[in-house]
């Protein structure tokens, strides 16, 4: 895939030199460059033993980040790469999060080609129309929140217009989530009737790496009188096993309301290989809704609330055909989230508490985080990932033995 990206970048670089794209040339004396990054050490450990996972620790990272932007004329070449060592997986970290070229055609159409992190939608840590890959292992282990969004090799085209903006993303080769495999955290298996940690780790067959299985995501957007409207469409795959074919259509709204900001989002998931909901090995069609509100209650103290509803369609067919109906999801899954953020000492101290609670699943997830910024270069972050619940098969409670505390020390340069 990297070879394919180079082939895509070469003509883009050639086109970018054409006078019809920009008045500036590629003379090295005119190009601007910037270099920055960080060194980080991170350590995390479980609060309880998991009898299925030998290593009590959940995070043992030494990481070096290099970021650079090179701007020859009106073209931007971006690099954001990590190198280091992951002690849990006993392997080297080599991760390009951004390796892309961006340029503008005709003054209103932006192109970005290469490896990049993509995101859209209105949810805070709750994703409906954002169907780009996620890294849940990093998120649950205590890495920085930026690592929840995983990169993909994509071509993104954005056209800005006073009538309607268009955002189109094509990922030629399918990119899955980084999902639970049993290597760092055990997970619930309906076939086993409990948690498992396979050795070797779980590795599911992905869709064939061909252009015919590429993923396309579309967003139409416009702002009217301070209200941000968006329409979404997607054709690709679910990002976790069994990687079933997925199409979706949705919409969102974000606007000022009272002293804060209100958002609403909706999506319909079409599980293309299971239209009748009779195959228990494939996801059913779903409707998902989100309502959110965020406001500053006091100076530097912000509260964000969300209500999320996930409705499984063809539910009777699911119950009739699944061999383990006791582990079937609720027909209507409710989720409440709450984010509290307080900053003090000229933003040197930041306290954050994010909670997930599902009244239908009777489980929850709590993320307290404290960050101390000693200077522009040194900072320390400490936090925890706390899981609890009633039933062993629900999403958060399956990770109860994964509850952990962590600390990260970072030096920015």
Buried (B, 14 or more C-beta within 10 A) or exposed (E): EEEEBEEBBEEBBEBBBEEEBBEBEEEEEEBEEEEEBBBBBBBBBBBEEBEBBEBEBBBBBBBBBBBBBBBBBBBBBBBBBBBBBBBBBEEEBEBBBBBBBBBBBEEEBBBBBBBBBBEBBBBBBBBBBBBBBBBBBBBBBBBBEEBBBBBBBBBBBBBBEEEEBBBBBBBBBBBBBBBBBBBBBBBBBBEEEEBBBBEEEBEEEBBEEEEEBBBBBBBBBBEEEEEBBBBBBBBBBBBBBBBBBBBBBBBBBBBEEEEBBBBBBBBBBBBBEBEEBBBBEBBBBBBBBBBBBBBEEEEBEBBBBBBBBBBBBBBEBBEEBBEEEEBBBBBEBBBBBBBBBBBEEEEEBBBBBBBBBBEBBBBBBBBBBBBEBEEEEEBEBBBBBBBBBEEBBBBBBBBBBBBBBBBBBBEBE
